[in-house]
Amino acid sequence: ELKDFYPKADVNTGDILLEVENLGLSGVFDGINFEVRAGEVVGLAGLVGAGRTDIGQSIFGIQPHTSGELRYLGKVFAPKHPSEALEAGMAYLGEDRKELGIIPEMNITENMTLGLMRLFQTMQRILFQKEHKATSEKSEVLRIRMSHAGQKIQELSGGNQQKVLFGRMLLNMPNVLILDEPTRGIDVVSKFDIYRLMLDLKQAGKGILLISSDMTELLEMSDRVVVISKGAQRGELSKQDASPERVLQLALHA
């Protein structure tokens, strides 16, 4: 049944992990305010072009904000490059895995550790055995269907490619994950696996910022929903108050 497709469990929220205060990016969005606590999913809703993706990218340092303030784990946080966000313990999943996530010609292991080689090297030496062990463990946990770790990622299904990207995020042991369209273009089984993983992350005390055009996904998986329209924040709804009609009413606000 549909209600069983989105796994749920009572999770007590903890401390504020990420605080966004009056955040702005010149000419794109302005006046964005919300927080993400440990053990919760905060959804960003809005029509295509509303600025949701830009907000996620700004938090992660892809498009550094030009006004306002970010606080991460209680400290002012202003990443100028994604590498700074990675080292701080944040993770980002782009909306287009082929353009922003994978390198098709590289194998599964190489794609999963991309940008994280600092975890698998000492001095000038790469610890291939450590790398293989870590990626194998994540592949098993995420139930990635593949013939072997050396298989090119372009040979996998869309759902399994997405799981490789989740594996990359988990290797970095993040506190906050920014997920932009995490289930776009993947099969139903992989969708359920990702929803299950999101619940596991919540229960482990992680915070998730979920950006999605799938209204049902957004409402079912989020604890709160922040609605964006034309680069401005139009409202924040609790899970109890969030409905398709109410979200669309705010998203269409001129």
N, C-alpha and C positions, 0 to 999 in steps of 0.2 A: 504494500500500500504506500501511497505517496507520503504519508506521515512517517513511515518507517525509513524513507529514503534519506531523510535528514536526521542523522543521529543526534540525540540530545542527552544531557545529564546535568544535574544540578552542580554548578561550579561556583564556589565562593570567590568573589573578586578580591584582589589584594591592592597593593600600593600602585600609585600612578607610575607607569613606565615611560610614557611619552605624553608631553603636554604641548599643545599647539596654541599659541596665543597671538591673535591678531596677525596671522601670517599672510604675507603678500608676495607676489611676483609681478613686477611691473608690467602692466598691460595684459596680464593673464588672469590673475585672481587677487582678491584682497579681503582682509577682515575674516580670516578663517580661525575658528576657535573650537577645539575639542580636546579630549584627553583619552588615552587608552590605558586601561588598568591591567594588571596581571590577571589572567584567567577570563578575559572577555574578548569578544569580537565586535569591533565598531565598523559599521558599514558606511560607505560613501555612496550615496545615490545621486542620480541626476541624468539628464539626457546626454547623448553623445555631443561632445564639444563644450560641456558645462565647466570643465576644468578639473574633474576628478583625478585623471591621470597626472596632470601637471602638479597637483598637490602632493601626490605620492612621490613623484620624481623629485620634487623640491625637498621633501623631508629626507630623502635618501642622498641628496647632494648631486643629483644629475642636473637639476636646474636650481642652483642655490637661491634661496629666498632673498628678496631685496628689502623686506620690511617685516616687522613683527619678530617673534622669538620662538625658538624651540627649546624645550627642556627634556632631556633624556636621562633617566635614572636620577632625577633631581638636580642635574647640572645643565647649564646653558649649553646648547648643542647647535653648532652651525657648520655642518660639513660642506666643504667646497668641492669635494670629489667623492664618488661612491666608495672608494677605497677607505676613506675615513669612517664612513658609516659601517662598512664591513668590519673594520678593526674594532669599532665600538660595540659590536654585537647586534647589528641590525641585519635584516635580510629583505631582499626585494625580488619580486617575480613580475616581469614585464607582461604587458597585455598581448604581445605578439612574440611567441617563443622562437619563431624562425628568424625574426629580425633582431630581437633583443635578448635571446636566451642561449640558443644552441649554436654550435659551429658544426654543420652537417658532416663535414669530411673527417672530423675527429671522432674517436671512439667514445664509448660510454664512460669509462673511467676518466678520460681526459676532460670530457664535458662536465662531469660531476665535480672535479677539483679545480675547474677553471677559476682563476682569481684567488684561489686559496692555497697556493703552493707553499706559502709560509708555514702551513701546518705540516708539511711533508718534506721539509728540507732542514739540513743542518749545515751551517757554513755554505759551501758551494755544492753540496751533495744532496741529490733527491733521494728520499727514502721510498723507493718503489714498493717495497714489501708492505710498509705501513700504509701507503696510499691504496694499494690493492685490497688490504684487509678492511680498511675503513669504508671504501666504496662497495665492497661485497656485502658488508653488514647492512649498509643503508639500502642496497638493492633488494636484500632479503626482506627487510622490514617493510619496504614500500611495495613489495610484490611486483617488481619490474620484470616483465616477460622478455627474455633475451636468450640468445644462444650462448654467449660468453661476453665477458667484460670488455674484450677487444673488438666487439662488434661496433660498426659505425652507427652513430645515433640516428642517422637519416634512414636506417633500415627498420627502426622501431615505429610502432603506431604512435599517433599523436598523444594518446593517453600515457604511454610509457615514456615518451620524450618529456612530458610534463612531470612525471614522477622523478626522472633524472634531475630536473631542475629543483624539485623539492628536496631531493637528496643533497644537492649542492648547498641549499639553504641550511639544512639540518647539520651538515658537517661543521658549519661555522658556529653552532650552538647559540642561536640568536635569542635575544629577549623579546624583540618586537619583529614581526613579519608584516611586510606590506605586500598584499596579494592583489594584483590587478588582473581581473578576468581569469581566475585560476582554473576554471573548467571549460573555457571556450574551446569548441571544436574537438572535444574528446568524447570517448564512448561512455555509456551509462555506468558500466562497472568501475571504470577509472574515476568517474565523478564521485561515486559512493566511497571509494577508497580515499579520495582527497578530503571528503567531508569527515570521514572517520579520523583521518590524520589531524584535521583542524580541531576536532573535539579533544583528541589526545593532547594536542599542544595547549589547549585551554586548561585542561586538567593538570598539566605540568607547570602552570603558572605563566605561560607566555601570553603576550598581547598581540592581537591581530587586527590590522587595518584592512578591511575587505572592500575592494572596488569592483563592482559587478553591474552589468547591464541586465542580468537575469533577475527580475524582480522577486520571483519565488525564492531563489537561492539567497538573495540579499536579506529578505525578511525572515527566512527560516534559520539562517545561520548567524545572524547578527543579534547582539544584545541591545544595541542602540543603533539608530540610523541617523546620519547627518546628511541633509539634503543640500545639494549645490545646484545653482542655476546661474548661468552667465557669469561665472567667476565669483559669485557671492554666496555666502551661506544663508539659506532661507529658513532653516529650522533644524532642531534635533528632536527625534522621536524615541520614546522608550519602546521596548519590544511590544508592550501591551497596546500602545497607541499607534504603532506603525501598521499601516494597511496600504495596499496598492493605490487606493483612491487618495489617501492623505499624502503619500509620497509624491504622486503625480501632481496633485494640487500645488504642492510647494515647488516641485521641479519646473512647473510651467509658469511660475511666478515671474512676471516681467520686471 
